[in-house]
Amino acid sequence: MLYRLNDDETVTQVTDPSKCTVGKRILLTHLKGSVTKNTITVSTVFLGIDHNWSRSGDPILFETMVFGLDDDKEVCFRSSSIEEIKQIHYRACSDYINNSYKYISGDTLPGQTLIKDSEIDLF
């Protein structure tokens, strides 16, 4: 199944591949390590293609990834909800900022914790 992310952040199923929105950036944040000095990127995108391979439940259309971690490890989270994936993005940034990284560019972070530690285990 193919989908389009509309300007108002609603999702529409489409049949024409040219109408599908693949890889549309939602949030992008760059953080610089104060100890390791490496820069990590937290990227959240709309996938445009359903990644729910179980064929039950809502389509998985959003993805947050963390790039640039030590040992070339990549972290990936997926969700069916734009609201949830934004919370995951902010939480990931917040967790890295709390572990010696500083915001250097990209989408800014809200001044509050959007997901409680008990609600989702990211690390």
Backbone hydrogen bonds, N-H to C=O, Kabsch-Sander energy under -0.5 kcal/mol:
donor,donor_aa,acceptor,acceptor_aa,energy
2,L,14,V,-0.7
3,Y,48,G,-2.4
4,R,12,T,-2.6
6,N,4,R,-0.7
6,N,10,T,-3.0
9,E,6,N,-2.1
12,T,4,R,-2.4
14,V,2,L,-2.2
19,K,16,D,-2.2
20,C,17,P,-1.1
21,T,3,Y,-1.9
22,V,20,C,-0.8
23,G,21,T,-0.5
23,G,46,F,-1.3
24,K,46,F,-0.9
26,I,44,T,-3.1
27,L,44,T,-1.6
29,T,42,V,-2.3
30,H,105,S,-3.0
31,L,40,I,-2.8
32,K,102,K,-2.8
33,G,38,N,-3.0
34,S,100,S,-3.4
40,I,31,L,-2.9
41,T,67,F,-2.2
42,V,29,T,-2.9
43,S,41,T,-0.6
43,S,65,M,-2.9
44,T,27,L,-2.8
45,V,63,E,-2.7
46,F,24,K,-2.6
47,L,45,V,-0.5
47,L,61,L,-3.7
48,G,61,L,-0.6
50,D,1,M,-1.6
51,H,60,I,-2.6
53,W,51,H,-1.2
55,R,52,N,-1.0
61,L,59,P,-0.8
61,L,79,S,-1.1
62,F,79,S,-2.3
63,E,45,V,-2.4
64,T,77,F,-2.9
65,M,43,S,-2.9
66,V,75,V,-2.2
67,F,41,T,-2.8
67,F,65,M,-0.5
69,L,73,K,-0.7
72,D,69,L,-1.2
73,K,70,D,-1.3
75,V,66,V,-1.4
77,F,64,T,-2.8
79,S,62,F,-2.0
85,I,81,S,-2.3
86,K,82,I,-1.9
87,Q,83,E,-1.8
88,I,84,E,-2.4
89,H,85,I,-2.3
90,Y,86,K,-2.6
91,R,87,Q,-2.6
92,A,88,I,-2.7
93,C,89,H,-2.4
94,S,90,Y,-2.7
95,D,91,R,-2.8
96,Y,92,A,-2.1
97,I,93,C,-2.7
98,N,94,S,-2.3
99,N,96,Y,-1.0
100,S,97,I,-0.8
101,Y,96,Y,-1.5
102,K,32,K,-2.4
104,I,30,H,-2.6
105,S,30,H,-1.4
107,D,28,L,-3.5
114,L,112,Q,-0.6
119,E,116,K,-1.9
120,I,116,K,-0.9
122,L,120,I,-0.8
